[in-house]
Amino acid sequence: MNKIKPLYFVLIVITYLLILTGLYMAFLYAPEETTMGDVQRIFYFHVPSAWISFIAFFVVCIASIIFLKTGKEKWDRLAASSAEIGVLFIVIVLITGPLWAKPVWETYWTWDARLTTSFVLFLIYVAYLMLRSYVSNKERGARFAAVFGIIGFVDVPIVYMSIRWWRTLHPSPVIAGGSDSGLAPEMLTTLLFCLFAFTFLYITLLVLRYKSEGVFKEFQALKQKLQN
Protein backbone atom coordinates (compact mmCIF):
# COMPACT_ATOMS: atom_id res chain seq x y z
CA MET A 1 0.00 0.00 0.00
CA ASN A 2 2.74 2.46 1.00
CA LYS A 3 4.63 1.75 -2.22
CA ILE A 4 1.88 3.19 -4.43
CA LYS A 5 1.18 6.28 -2.36
CA PRO A 6 4.02 8.24 -4.05
CA LEU A 7 2.31 7.54 -7.40
CA TYR A 8 -0.79 9.37 -6.18
CA PHE A 9 1.33 12.27 -4.97
CA VAL A 10 3.13 12.54 -8.32
CA LEU A 11 -0.16 12.40 -10.25
CA ILE A 12 -1.68 15.14 -8.08
CA VAL A 13 1.37 17.41 -8.37
CA ILE A 14 1.61 17.00 -12.15
CA THR A 15 -2.13 17.58 -12.53
CA TYR A 16 -1.92 20.70 -10.36
CA LEU A 17 0.93 22.13 -12.45
CA LEU A 18 -0.83 21.33 -15.73
CA ILE A 19 -4.11 22.93 -14.64
CA LEU A 20 -2.25 25.97 -13.28
CA THR A 21 -0.42 26.35 -16.60
CA GLY A 22 -3.71 25.91 -18.46
CA LEU A 23 -5.27 28.71 -16.41
CA TYR A 24 -2.34 30.98 -17.21
CA MET A 25 -2.61 30.23 -20.93
CA ALA A 26 -6.40 30.64 -20.99
CA PHE A 27 -6.45 33.99 -19.19
CA LEU A 28 -3.09 35.57 -20.03
CA TYR A 29 -1.37 33.85 -22.96
CA ALA A 30 -4.29 33.48 -25.36
CA PRO A 31 -5.36 36.78 -26.99
CA GLU A 32 -8.80 38.28 -26.51
CA GLU A 33 -11.28 37.22 -29.18
CA THR A 34 -12.23 40.23 -31.31
CA THR A 35 -15.98 39.57 -31.53
CA MET A 36 -16.92 37.95 -28.21
CA GLY A 37 -14.25 39.45 -25.99
CA ASP A 38 -13.12 37.81 -22.75
CA VAL A 39 -16.23 35.60 -22.44
CA GLN A 40 -14.73 33.47 -25.21
CA ARG A 41 -12.12 32.25 -22.70
CA ILE A 42 -14.78 29.89 -21.32
CA PHE A 43 -14.05 27.97 -24.53
CA TYR A 44 -10.78 26.66 -23.03
CA PHE A 45 -12.73 24.93 -20.24
CA HIS A 46 -15.97 24.12 -22.06
CA VAL A 47 -14.42 22.10 -24.89
CA PRO A 48 -11.97 20.08 -22.74
CA SER A 49 -14.81 19.26 -20.31
CA ALA A 50 -16.89 17.90 -23.19
CA TRP A 51 -13.87 15.94 -24.41
CA ILE A 52 -13.36 14.37 -20.98
CA SER A 53 -17.02 13.44 -20.65
CA PHE A 54 -16.76 11.59 -23.99
CA ILE A 55 -13.62 9.75 -22.84
CA ALA A 56 -15.18 8.90 -19.48
CA PHE A 57 -18.34 7.45 -21.03
CA PHE A 58 -16.25 5.52 -23.57
CA VAL A 59 -14.37 3.95 -20.66
CA VAL A 60 -17.74 3.12 -19.05
CA CYS A 61 -18.81 1.37 -22.26
CA ILE A 62 -15.60 -0.66 -22.70
CA ALA A 63 -15.29 -1.57 -19.01
CA SER A 64 -18.96 -2.63 -18.96
CA ILE A 65 -18.49 -4.89 -21.97
CA ILE A 66 -15.49 -6.56 -20.32
CA PHE A 67 -17.39 -6.87 -17.03
CA LEU A 68 -20.31 -8.62 -18.72
CA LYS A 69 -17.89 -10.96 -20.47
CA THR A 70 -15.62 -11.78 -17.51
CA GLY A 71 -17.76 -11.03 -14.46
CA LYS A 72 -14.72 -9.50 -12.73
CA GLU A 73 -15.67 -6.85 -10.19
CA LYS A 74 -12.70 -4.61 -11.01
CA TRP A 75 -14.19 -3.76 -14.42
CA ASP A 76 -17.52 -2.84 -12.89
CA ARG A 77 -15.69 -0.64 -10.39
CA LEU A 78 -13.78 1.04 -13.22
CA ALA A 79 -17.01 1.70 -15.11
CA ALA A 80 -18.72 3.17 -12.05
CA SER A 81 -15.73 5.38 -11.24
CA SER A 82 -15.49 6.68 -14.79
CA ALA A 83 -19.25 7.32 -14.95
CA GLU A 84 -19.11 9.53 -11.87
CA ILE A 85 -16.29 11.59 -13.38
CA GLY A 86 -18.08 11.76 -16.73
CA VAL A 87 -21.23 13.11 -15.07
CA LEU A 88 -19.12 15.73 -13.26
CA PHE A 89 -17.63 16.96 -16.52
CA ILE A 90 -20.87 16.94 -18.50
CA VAL A 91 -22.30 19.11 -15.72
CA ILE A 92 -19.40 21.52 -16.26
CA VAL A 93 -20.25 21.50 -19.97
CA LEU A 94 -23.91 22.31 -19.24
CA ILE A 95 -22.90 25.16 -16.91
CA THR A 96 -20.13 26.76 -18.98
CA GLY A 97 -22.13 26.50 -22.22
CA PRO A 98 -25.02 28.74 -21.09
CA LEU A 99 -22.59 31.18 -19.44
CA TRP A 100 -20.86 31.52 -22.79
CA ALA A 101 -24.11 31.55 -24.74
CA LYS A 102 -25.83 34.38 -22.85
CA PRO A 103 -23.64 37.25 -24.16
CA VAL A 104 -23.42 35.70 -27.64
CA TRP A 105 -26.92 34.29 -28.25
CA GLU A 106 -28.69 36.59 -25.74
CA THR A 107 -30.14 33.54 -24.00
CA TYR A 108 -28.78 30.96 -21.59
CA TRP A 109 -30.46 28.02 -23.25
CA THR A 110 -32.04 27.03 -26.52
CA TRP A 111 -33.11 23.56 -27.61
CA ASP A 112 -30.28 23.47 -30.11
CA ALA A 113 -29.28 19.98 -31.36
CA ARG A 114 -25.90 19.98 -29.58
CA LEU A 115 -27.35 21.33 -26.33
CA THR A 116 -30.29 18.95 -26.33
CA THR A 117 -28.25 15.82 -27.03
CA SER A 118 -25.70 16.87 -24.38
CA PHE A 119 -28.50 17.26 -21.83
CA VAL A 120 -29.83 13.83 -22.78
CA LEU A 121 -26.31 12.42 -22.27
CA PHE A 122 -26.28 13.91 -18.77
CA LEU A 123 -29.67 12.33 -17.97
CA ILE A 124 -28.57 8.93 -19.27
CA TYR A 125 -25.57 8.66 -16.99
CA VAL A 126 -27.34 10.15 -13.99
CA ALA A 127 -29.88 7.36 -14.51
CA TYR A 128 -26.94 4.92 -14.75
CA LEU A 129 -25.66 6.02 -11.34
CA MET A 130 -29.15 5.93 -9.85
CA LEU A 131 -29.66 2.41 -11.16
CA ARG A 132 -26.47 1.31 -9.42
CA SER A 133 -27.57 2.91 -6.15
CA TYR A 134 -31.18 1.82 -5.87
CA VAL A 135 -31.16 -1.81 -7.02
CA SER A 136 -31.07 -3.90 -3.84
CA ASN A 137 -29.19 -6.82 -5.39
CA LYS A 138 -25.77 -5.26 -6.08
CA GLU A 139 -24.61 -7.96 -8.48
CA ARG A 140 -27.79 -7.75 -10.54
CA GLY A 141 -27.67 -3.95 -10.37
CA ALA A 142 -24.10 -3.97 -11.68
CA ARG A 143 -25.16 -6.06 -14.68
CA PHE A 144 -28.20 -3.90 -15.40
CA ALA A 145 -26.01 -0.80 -15.13
CA ALA A 146 -23.42 -2.32 -17.46
CA VAL A 147 -26.03 -2.91 -20.16
CA PHE A 148 -27.41 0.60 -19.60
CA GLY A 149 -23.92 2.12 -19.78
CA ILE A 150 -23.19 0.38 -23.08
CA ILE A 151 -26.49 1.43 -24.68
CA GLY A 152 -26.20 4.95 -23.28
CA PHE A 153 -22.88 5.47 -25.04
CA VAL A 154 -24.78 5.59 -28.34
CA ASP A 155 -25.62 9.20 -27.51
CA VAL A 156 -21.92 10.23 -27.45
CA PRO A 157 -21.38 10.03 -31.24
CA ILE A 158 -24.79 11.68 -31.69
CA VAL A 159 -23.64 14.61 -29.54
CA TYR A 160 -20.39 14.78 -31.47
CA MET A 161 -22.02 14.64 -34.89
CA SER A 162 -25.03 16.84 -34.04
CA ILE A 163 -23.44 20.04 -35.39
CA ARG A 164 -22.59 18.20 -38.61
CA TRP A 165 -25.95 16.50 -39.12
CA TRP A 166 -28.31 19.36 -38.22
CA ARG A 167 -28.44 23.11 -38.66
CA THR A 168 -27.47 24.46 -35.27
CA LEU A 169 -26.57 27.65 -33.43
CA HIS A 170 -23.62 25.90 -31.88
CA PRO A 171 -20.25 26.83 -33.45
CA SER A 172 -18.78 24.54 -36.11
CA PRO A 173 -15.91 22.17 -35.27
CA VAL A 174 -12.80 24.13 -34.36
CA ILE A 175 -9.82 21.82 -34.69
CA ALA A 176 -11.32 19.99 -37.67
CA GLY A 177 -12.03 23.35 -39.23
CA GLY A 178 -8.40 23.84 -40.14
CA SER A 179 -7.68 27.31 -41.53
CA ASP A 180 -11.40 28.18 -41.27
CA SER A 181 -11.51 27.63 -37.50
CA GLY A 182 -10.90 31.33 -36.82
CA LEU A 183 -8.45 30.54 -34.02
CA ALA A 184 -5.21 32.43 -33.69
CA PRO A 185 -2.17 30.15 -33.26
CA GLU A 186 -1.97 31.08 -29.57
CA MET A 187 -5.63 30.14 -29.13
CA LEU A 188 -5.17 26.76 -30.77
CA THR A 189 -2.05 26.08 -28.68
CA THR A 190 -3.98 26.98 -25.52
CA LEU A 191 -6.90 24.74 -26.47
CA LEU A 192 -4.64 21.77 -27.19
CA PHE A 193 -2.76 22.26 -23.94
CA CYS A 194 -6.01 22.47 -21.97
CA LEU A 195 -7.23 19.28 -23.65
CA PHE A 196 -4.04 17.56 -22.51
CA ALA A 197 -4.26 19.00 -18.99
CA PHE A 198 -7.88 17.96 -18.58
CA THR A 199 -7.09 14.49 -19.89
CA PHE A 200 -4.39 14.14 -17.25
CA LEU A 201 -6.87 15.44 -14.67
CA TYR A 202 -9.31 12.72 -15.71
CA ILE A 203 -6.66 10.03 -15.36
CA THR A 204 -5.74 11.27 -11.88
CA LEU A 205 -9.36 11.45 -10.74
CA LEU A 206 -10.04 7.99 -12.16
CA VAL A 207 -7.06 6.43 -10.38
CA LEU A 208 -8.03 8.02 -7.06
CA ARG A 209 -11.74 7.22 -7.39
CA TYR A 210 -11.07 3.63 -8.44
CA LYS A 211 -8.76 3.13 -5.46
CA SER A 212 -11.17 4.73 -2.98
CA GLU A 213 -14.04 2.61 -4.31
CA GLY A 214 -11.92 -0.49 -3.79
CA VAL A 215 -11.14 0.51 -0.20
CA PHE A 216 -14.84 1.16 0.44
CA LYS A 217 -15.81 -2.28 -0.88
CA GLU A 218 -13.14 -3.90 1.32
CA PHE A 219 -14.54 -2.02 4.30
CA GLN A 220 -18.08 -3.16 3.51
CA ALA A 221 -16.94 -6.78 3.17
CA LEU A 222 -15.10 -6.60 6.50
CA LYS A 223 -18.09 -4.99 8.19
CA GLN A 224 -20.44 -7.69 6.88
CA LYS A 225 -18.00 -10.39 8.01
CA LEU A 226 -17.84 -8.96 11.52
CA GLN A 227 -21.64 -8.73 11.71
CA ASN A 228 -21.98 -12.37 10.73
QUIUR-V714596 format. One record per pair of residues at least 6 apart in sequence whose C-alpha atoms are under 7 Angstrom apart, sorted by the first residue. I is the first residue (numbers start at 1). J is the second residue. D is the distance in whole Angstrom. If there is no record, write none. Layout:
<<I | J | D> <I | J | D>>
This chain:
<<11 | 204 | 6> <12 | 204 | 7> <15 | 197 | 7> <15 | 200 | 6> <15 | 201 | 6> <18 | 197 | 5> <19 | 197 | 6> <22 | 193 | 7> <22 | 194 | 5> <22 | 197 | 7> <25 | 190 | 6> <26 | 41 | 6> <26 | 44 | 6> <26 | 190 | 6> <27 | 41 | 7> <30 | 186 | 5> <30 | 187 | 5> <30 | 190 | 7> <31 | 187 | 7> <32 | 38 | 6> <33 | 40 | 6> <36 | 104 | 7> <39 | 100 | 6> <40 | 100 | 7> <42 | 96 | 7> <42 | 100 | 6> <44 | 191 | 6> <44 | 194 | 6> <46 | 93 | 5> <46 | 96 | 6> <46 | 97 | 7> <48 | 194 | 6> <48 | 195 | 5> <48 | 198 | 6> <49 | 89 | 5> <49 | 90 | 7> <49 | 92 | 7> <49 | 93 | 6> <50 | 89 | 7> <50 | 90 | 6> <50 | 93 | 6> <52 | 86 | 7> <52 | 89 | 7> <52 | 198 | 7> <52 | 199 | 6> <52 | 202 | 7> <53 | 86 | 4> <53 | 87 | 7> <53 | 89 | 5> <53 | 90 | 6> <54 | 156 | 6> <56 | 82 | 5> <56 | 83 | 6> <56 | 85 | 7> <56 | 86 | 5> <57 | 82 | 7> <57 | 83 | 6> <57 | 86 | 6> <57 | 153 | 6> <58 | 153 | 7> <59 | 79 | 7> <59 | 82 | 7> <60 | 79 | 4> <60 | 82 | 6> <60 | 83 | 6> <60 | 149 | 6> <61 | 149 | 6> <61 | 150 | 5> <61 | 153 | 6> <63 | 75 | 5> <63 | 76 | 7> <63 | 78 | 7> <63 | 79 | 5> <64 | 75 | 7> <64 | 76 | 6> <64 | 79 | 6> <64 | 146 | 5> <64 | 149 | 7> <64 | 150 | 7> <66 | 75 | 7> <67 | 75 | 5> <67 | 76 | 6> <68 | 143 | 7> <76 | 142 | 7> <77 | 210 | 7> <78 | 210 | 6> <81 | 206 | 6> <81 | 209 | 6> <81 | 210 | 6> <82 | 206 | 6> <83 | 125 | 7> <87 | 122 | 6> <87 | 125 | 7> <87 | 126 | 7> <90 | 122 | 6> <98 | 108 | 4> <98 | 109 | 6> <99 | 108 | 7> <101 | 107 | 6> <101 | 108 | 6> <102 | 108 | 5> <112 | 168 | 6> <112 | 169 | 7> <113 | 162 | 6> <113 | 166 | 7> <113 | 168 | 6> <114 | 159 | 6> <114 | 162 | 6> <114 | 163 | 6> <114 | 170 | 7> <117 | 159 | 5> <118 | 159 | 6> <121 | 155 | 6> <124 | 152 | 6> <128 | 145 | 6> <128 | 148 | 7> <128 | 149 | 7> <131 | 141 | 7> <131 | 145 | 6> <132 | 141 | 5> <132 | 142 | 6> <132 | 145 | 6> <135 | 141 | 5> <163 | 170 | 7> <163 | 172 | 7> <174 | 181 | 5> <175 | 181 | 7>>
